[in-house]
Amino acid sequence: MAKQHESGDVLATLDGILQQRRSADPGSSYVASLYDRGLDAILKKVGEESVETIIAAKGNDRDALVYETADLWFHTLVMLATKDLSSADVLAELERRFGLSGLDEKASRDS
């Protein structure tokens, strides 16, 4: 049985691995190969994973939806890392939004 982790622990672990892979040999690491191909290649992968997640959501296979969402999140974390950001930055933004209505939060961005 797989070891269960707290969500923040998994994200922090992934953040660390993604940082380590920035200096890895592209021939030895998928993530390093993404970094080596540059931001456009990473953004293309995020786009592909977004489409695959949407297609999975339209279907009835819950496992496929979870799998594709995990791919999307993973590649989004790679994208963030290329911009010197991490899951902690996104989590902090989500935490900031607690107690705000969605409409109020959106209005604050429009002004």
DOTORKOL-286136 format. One record per atom (N, C-alpha, C): chain; residue in one letter; atom name; residue number from 1; x, y, z. Coordinates in Angstrom, 3 decimals. Layout:
<atoms>
  chain  resn  name  resi      east     north        up
      A     A    CA   NUM         X         Y         Z
...
</atoms>
This chain:
<atoms>
  chain  resn  name  resi      east     north        up
      A     M     N     1     0.848    -1.181     0.000
      A     M    CA     1     0.000     0.000     0.000
      A     M     C     1     0.891     1.241     0.000
      A     A     N     2     0.544     2.217    -0.813
      A     A    CA     2     1.323     3.453    -0.920
      A     A     C     2     1.223     4.250     0.372
      A     K     N     3     2.334     4.884     0.711
      A     K    CA     3     2.368     5.711     1.915
      A     K     C     3     1.537     6.974     1.676
      A     Q     N     4     0.694     7.296     2.637
      A     Q    CA     4    -0.131     8.494     2.533
      A     Q     C     4     0.660     9.698     3.035
      A     H     N     5     0.561    10.792     2.319
      A     H    CA     5     1.227    12.036     2.686
      A     H     C     5     0.176    13.119     2.851
      A     E     N     6     0.497    14.099     3.659
      A     E    CA     6    -0.321    15.295     3.705
      A     E     C     6    -0.151    16.009     2.373
      A     S     N     7    -1.187    16.660     1.886
      A     S    CA     7    -1.126    17.328     0.585
      A     S     C     7     0.023    18.312     0.504
      A     G     N     8     0.209    19.112     1.541
      A     G    CA     8     1.303    20.072     1.547
      A     G     C     8     2.652    19.392     1.491
      A     D     N     9     2.773    18.239     2.143
      A     D    CA     9     4.029    17.493     2.109
      A     D     C     9     4.346    17.014     0.697
      A     V     N    10     3.350    16.502     0.002
      A     V    CA    10     3.555    16.024    -1.360
      A     V     C    10     3.969    17.183    -2.256
      A     L     N    11     3.265    18.293    -2.132
      A     L    CA    11     3.593    19.452    -2.966
      A     L     C    11     4.975    20.001    -2.640
      A     A     N    12     5.310    20.083    -1.367
      A     A    CA    12     6.646    20.578    -0.980
      A     A     C    12     7.730    19.629    -1.476
      A     T     N    13     7.486    18.332    -1.395
      A     T    CA    13     8.449    17.352    -1.898
      A     T     C    13     8.626    17.520    -3.405
      A     L     N    14     7.516    17.648    -4.127
      A     L    CA    14     7.598    17.862    -5.571
      A     L     C    14     8.340    19.158    -5.901
      A     D     N    15     8.050    20.221    -5.159
      A     D    CA    15     8.763    21.486    -5.382
      A     D     C    15    10.271    21.278    -5.271
      A     G     N    16    10.697    20.552    -4.252
      A     G    CA    16    12.122    20.293    -4.060
      A     G     C    16    12.720    19.480    -5.194
      A     I     N    17    12.007    18.454    -5.612
      A     I    CA    17    12.484    17.618    -6.716
      A     I     C    17    12.577    18.448    -7.999
      A     L     N    18    11.577    19.261    -8.250
      A     L    CA    18    11.587    20.084    -9.459
      A     L     C    18    12.748    21.063    -9.458
      A     Q     N    19    13.079    21.598    -8.298
      A     Q    CA    19    14.251    22.488    -8.215
      A     Q     C    19    15.537    21.720    -8.493
      A     Q     N    20    15.658    20.520    -7.934
      A     Q    CA    20    16.858    19.697    -8.175
      A     Q     C    20    17.016    19.360    -9.646
      A     R     N    21    15.910    19.101   -10.319
      A     R    CA    21    15.966    18.691   -11.719
      A     R     C    21    16.332    19.834   -12.655
      A     R     N    22    16.276    21.055   -12.169
      A     R    CA    22    16.648    22.192   -13.021
      A     R     C    22    18.107    22.097   -13.452
      A     S     N    23    18.928    21.466   -12.625
      A     S    CA    23    20.352    21.341   -12.960
      A     S     C    23    20.729    19.916   -13.376
      A     A     N    24    19.741    19.071   -13.569
      A     A    CA    24    20.008    17.675   -13.950
      A     A     C    24    20.263    17.566   -15.449
      A     D     N    25    20.851    16.466   -15.837
      A     D    CA    25    21.099    16.160   -17.239
      A     D     C    25    19.767    15.874   -17.937
      A     P     N    26    19.460    16.605   -19.006
      A     P    CA    26    18.196    16.377   -19.712
      A     P     C    26    18.036    14.945   -20.226
      A     G     N    27    19.150    14.247   -20.424
      A     G    CA    27    19.072    12.862   -20.875
      A     G     C    27    18.708    11.891   -19.773
      A     S     N    28    18.762    12.356   -18.531
      A     S    CA    28    18.503    11.464   -17.409
      A     S     C    28    17.198    11.756   -16.672
      A     S     N    29    16.497    12.834   -17.072
      A     S    CA    29    15.310    13.246   -16.335
      A     S     C    29    14.292    13.867   -17.281
      A     Y     N    30    13.052    13.394   -17.192
      A     Y    CA    30    11.970    13.978   -17.992
      A     Y     C    30    11.819    15.463   -17.680
      A     V     N    31    11.812    15.811   -16.397
      A     V    CA    31    11.646    17.208   -16.001
      A     V     C    31    12.813    18.051   -16.510
      A     A     N    32    14.026    17.548   -16.378
      A     A    CA    32    15.189    18.282   -16.887
      A     A     C    32    15.070    18.484   -18.390
      A     S     N    33    14.524    17.494   -19.089
      A     S    CA    33    14.355    17.648   -20.541
      A     S     C    33    13.320    18.720   -20.865
      A     L     N    34    12.279    18.838   -20.032
      A     L    CA    34    11.313    19.919   -20.218
      A     L     C    34    11.988    21.272   -20.011
      A     Y     N    35    12.732    21.403   -18.916
      A     Y    CA    35    13.443    22.659   -18.661
      A     Y     C    35    14.372    22.992   -19.825
      A     D     N    36    15.049    21.976   -20.343
      A     D    CA    36    16.008    22.177   -21.424
      A     D     C    36    15.325    22.677   -22.697
      A     R     N    37    14.102    22.218   -22.940
      A     R    CA    37    13.369    22.643   -24.144
      A     R     C    37    12.775    24.031   -23.985
      A     G     N    38    12.669    24.523   -22.756
      A     G    CA    38    12.244    25.899   -22.534
      A     G     C    38    10.784    26.073   -22.172
      A     L     N    39    10.457    27.323   -21.859
      A     L    CA    39     9.126    27.666   -21.365
      A     L     C    39     8.032    27.311   -22.372
      A     D     N    40     8.244    27.575   -23.649
      A     D    CA    40     7.196    27.275   -24.628
      A     D     C    40     6.830    25.795   -24.629
      A     A     N    41     7.811    24.918   -24.519
      A     A    CA    41     7.545    23.481   -24.472
      A     A     C    41     6.776    23.111   -23.207
      A     I     N    42     7.123    23.750   -22.106
      A     I    CA    42     6.417    23.493   -20.840
      A     I     C    42     4.980    23.983   -20.942
      A     L     N    43     4.775    25.166   -21.497
      A     L    CA    43     3.421    25.702   -21.651
      A     L     C    43     2.589    24.838   -22.594
      A     K     N    44     3.205    24.318   -23.641
      A     K    CA    44     2.509    23.412   -24.552
      A     K     C    44     2.050    22.174   -23.797
      A     K     N    45     2.908    21.654   -22.933
      A     K    CA    45     2.560    20.461   -22.143
      A     K     C    45     1.419    20.774   -21.181
      A     V     N    46     1.443    21.946   -20.551
      A     V    CA    46     0.343    22.338   -19.658
      A     V     C    46    -0.959    22.408   -20.452
      A     G     N    47    -0.891    22.972   -21.654
      A     G    CA    47    -2.077    23.042   -22.503
      A     G     C    47    -2.605    21.666   -22.872
      A     E     N    48    -1.712    20.772   -23.258
      A     E    CA    48    -2.118    19.402   -23.600
      A     E     C    48    -2.775    18.717   -22.414
      A     E     N    49    -2.162    18.868   -21.247
      A     E    CA    49    -2.712    18.218   -20.049
      A     E     C    49    -4.049    18.843   -19.661
      A     S     N    50    -4.223    20.130   -19.917
      A     S    CA    50    -5.511    20.783   -19.648
      A     S     C    50    -6.607    20.171   -20.495
      A     V     N    51    -6.325    20.003   -21.786
      A     V    CA    51    -7.302    19.406   -22.695
      A     V     C    51    -7.620    17.973   -22.268
      A     E     N    52    -6.600    17.195   -21.924
      A     E    CA    52    -6.822    15.814   -21.503
      A     E     C    52    -7.654    15.755   -20.222
      A     T     N    53    -7.451    16.710   -19.334
      A     T    CA    53    -8.236    16.757   -18.098
      A     T     C    53    -9.691    17.085   -18.406
      A     I     N    54    -9.908    18.021   -19.304
      A     I    CA    54   -11.278    18.381   -19.691
      A     I     C    54   -11.979    17.184   -20.328
      A     I     N    55   -11.293    16.487   -21.215
      A     I    CA    55   -11.883    15.308   -21.863
      A     I     C    55   -12.214    14.242   -20.817
      A     A     N    56   -11.311    14.037   -19.871
      A     A    CA    56   -11.573    13.054   -18.808
      A     A     C    56   -12.770    13.473   -17.959
      A     A     N    57   -12.908    14.765   -17.706
      A     A    CA    57   -14.040    15.248   -16.898
      A     A     C    57   -15.368    15.042   -17.611
      A     K     N    58   -15.345    15.062   -18.936
      A     K    CA    58   -16.567    14.842   -19.705
      A     K     C    58   -16.995    13.372   -19.676
      A     G     N    59   -16.060    12.488   -19.353
      A     G    CA    59   -16.363    11.059   -19.314
      A     G     C    59   -16.844    10.630   -17.939
      A     N     N    60   -16.989     9.341   -17.789
      A     N    CA    60   -17.496     8.790   -16.528
      A     N     C    60   -16.440     8.027   -15.751
      A     D     N    61   -15.175     8.134   -16.145
      A     D    CA    61   -14.104     7.381   -15.508
      A     D     C    61   -13.404     8.267   -14.478
      A     R     N    62   -13.763     8.074   -13.229
      A     R    CA    62   -13.198     8.894   -12.151
      A     R     C    62   -11.680     8.728   -12.049
      A     D     N    63   -11.199     7.500   -12.236
      A     D    CA    63    -9.756     7.255   -12.162
      A     D     C    63    -9.016     8.024   -13.249
      A     A     N    64    -9.585     8.062   -14.447
      A     A    CA    64    -8.958     8.809   -15.547
      A     A     C    64    -8.912    10.296   -15.222
      A     L     N    65    -9.968    10.809   -14.619
      A     L    CA    65   -10.000    12.226   -14.257
      A     L     C    65    -8.943    12.551   -13.210
      A     V     N    66    -8.807    11.702   -12.215
      A     V    CA    66    -7.778    11.909   -11.191
      A     V     C    66    -6.388    11.834   -11.828
      A     Y     N    67    -6.164    10.863   -12.681
      A     Y    CA    67    -4.873    10.680   -13.344
      A     Y     C    67    -4.515    11.908   -14.182
      A     E     N    68    -5.452    12.369   -14.993
      A     E    CA    68    -5.183    13.520   -15.857
      A     E     C    68    -5.019    14.802   -15.049
      A     T     N    69    -5.769    14.934   -13.972
      A     T    CA    69    -5.613    16.110   -13.115
      A     T     C    69    -4.241    16.109   -12.455
      A     A     N    70    -3.779    14.938   -12.046
      A     A    CA    70    -2.428    14.837   -11.475
      A     A     C    70    -1.381    15.263   -12.507
      A     D     N    71    -1.536    14.830   -13.754
      A     D    CA    71    -0.617    15.265   -14.809
      A     D     C    71    -0.657    16.775   -14.988
      A     L     N    72    -1.862    17.335   -14.985
      A     L    CA    72    -2.005    18.786   -15.138
      A     L     C    72    -1.342    19.529   -13.989
      A     W     N    73    -1.608    19.092   -12.768
      A     W    CA    73    -0.982    19.742   -11.611
      A     W     C    73     0.534    19.636   -11.693
      A     F     N    74     1.041    18.444   -12.034
      A     F    CA    74     2.482    18.241   -12.109
      A     F     C    74     3.114    19.202   -13.105
      A     H     N    75     2.566    19.261   -14.300
      A     H    CA    75     3.155    20.123   -15.318
      A     H     C    75     2.979    21.603   -14.982
      A     T     N    76     1.917    21.938   -14.265
      A     T    CA    76     1.747    23.305   -13.785
      A     T     C    76     2.829    23.642   -12.758
      A     L     N    77     3.180    22.689   -11.913
      A     L    CA    77     4.271    22.914   -10.962
      A     L     C    77     5.602    23.126   -11.685
      A     V     N    78     5.822    22.392   -12.773
      A     V    CA    78     7.034    22.603   -13.577
      A     V     C    78     7.026    24.026   -14.131
      A     M     N    79     5.879    24.451   -14.645
      A     M    CA    79     5.748    25.812   -15.165
      A     M     C    79     6.068    26.847   -14.081
      A     L     N    80     5.486    26.668   -12.911
      A     L    CA    80     5.746    27.595   -11.807
      A     L     C    80     7.234    27.641   -11.468
      A     A     N    81     7.864    26.475   -11.432
      A     A    CA    81     9.284    26.409   -11.078
      A     A     C    81    10.139    27.184   -12.072
      A     T     N    82     9.744    27.182   -13.351
      A     T    CA    82    10.523    27.936   -14.341
      A     T     C    82    10.432    29.436   -14.084
      A     K     N    83     9.408    29.849   -13.370
      A     K    CA    83     9.213    31.255   -13.030
      A     K     C    83     9.638    31.552   -11.592
      A     D     N    84    10.416    30.626   -11.011
      A     D    CA    84    10.884    30.750    -9.632
      A     D     C    84     9.735    30.903    -8.642
      A     L     N    85     8.660    30.163    -8.908
      A     L    CA    85     7.518    30.088    -8.006
      A     L     C    85     7.345    28.632    -7.596
      A     S     N    86     6.503    28.402    -6.595
      A     S    CA    86     6.278    27.042    -6.112
      A     S     C    86     4.825    26.868    -5.707
      A     S     N    87     4.506    25.666    -5.329
      A     S    CA    87     3.156    25.392    -4.837
      A     S     C    87     2.843    26.252    -3.621
      A     A     N    88     3.841    26.575    -2.830
      A     A    CA    88     3.610    27.411    -1.639
      A     A     C    88     3.062    28.779    -2.026
      A     D     N    89     3.506    29.318    -3.148
      A     D    CA    89     2.989    30.607    -3.605
      A     D     C    89     1.509    30.512    -3.959
      A     V     N    90     1.130    29.434    -4.622
      A     V    CA    90    -0.272    29.240    -4.993
      A     V     C    90    -1.110    28.961    -3.749
      A     L     N    91    -0.602    28.126    -2.856
      A     L    CA    91    -1.337    27.837    -1.623
      A     L     C    91    -1.533    29.090    -0.785
      A     A     N    92    -0.539    29.960    -0.748
      A     A    CA    92    -0.670    31.218    -0.005
      A     A     C    92    -1.769    32.092    -0.612
      A     E     N    93    -1.844    32.105    -1.929
      A     E    CA    93    -2.905    32.880    -2.595
      A     E     C    93    -4.276    32.287    -2.295
      A     L     N    94    -4.386    30.965    -2.330
      A     L    CA    94    -5.663    30.336    -1.987
      A     L     C    94    -6.047    30.637    -0.545
      A     E     N    95    -5.066    30.578     0.338
      A     E    CA    95    -5.344    30.884     1.747
      A     E     C    95    -5.798    32.331     1.911
      A     R     N    96    -5.181    33.245     1.160
      A     R    CA    96    -5.557    34.655     1.231
      A     R     C    96    -7.027    34.839     0.866
      A     R     N    97    -7.516    33.993    -0.002
      A     R    CA    97    -8.892    34.120    -0.486
      A     R     C    97    -9.942    33.572     0.470
      A     F     N    98    -9.528    32.820     1.498
      A     F    CA    98   -10.505    32.329     2.465
      A     F     C    98   -11.248    33.515     3.065
      A     G     N    99   -12.553    33.378     3.171
      A     G    CA    99   -13.358    34.438     3.759
      A     G     C    99   -13.802    35.480     2.750
      A     L     N   100   -13.265    35.442     1.547
      A     L    CA   100   -13.719    36.340     0.483
      A     L     C   100   -14.750    35.609    -0.358
      A     S     N   101   -15.781    36.319    -0.736
      A     S    CA   101   -16.687    35.689    -1.689
      A     S     C   101   -15.992    35.673    -3.039
      A     G     N   102   -16.356    34.741    -3.866
      A     G    CA   102   -15.775    34.674    -5.201
      A     G     C   102   -16.028    35.948    -5.985
      A     L     N   103   -17.203    36.530    -5.805
      A     L    CA   103   -17.528    37.768    -6.520
      A     L     C   103   -16.665    38.927    -6.026
      A     D     N   104   -16.459    39.008    -4.707
      A     D    CA   104   -15.611    40.073    -4.162
      A     D     C   104   -14.169    39.911    -4.618
      A     E     N   105   -13.685    38.668    -4.641
      A     E    CA   105   -12.310    38.425    -5.062
      A     E     C   105   -12.130    38.831    -6.515
      A     K     N   106   -13.072    38.467    -7.362
      A     K    CA   106   -12.997    38.829    -8.782
      A     K     C   106   -13.054    40.343    -8.949
      A     A     N   107   -13.920    41.002    -8.212
      A     A    CA   107   -14.032    42.467    -8.307
      A     A     C   107   -12.722    43.140    -7.901
      A     S     N   108   -12.002    42.557    -6.925
      A     S    CA   108   -10.751    43.158    -6.480
      A     S     C   108    -9.686    43.073    -7.567
      A     R     N   109    -9.783    42.080    -8.465
      A     R    CA   109    -8.831    41.958    -9.570
      A     R     C   109    -9.157    42.911   -10.706
      A     D     N   110   -10.433    43.240   -10.856
      A     D    CA   110   -10.861    44.097   -11.961
      A     D     C   110   -10.545    45.565   -11.728
      A     S     N   111   -10.300    45.935   -10.480
      A     S    CA   111   -10.075    47.363   -10.196
      A     S     C   111    -8.620    47.742   -10.252
</atoms>
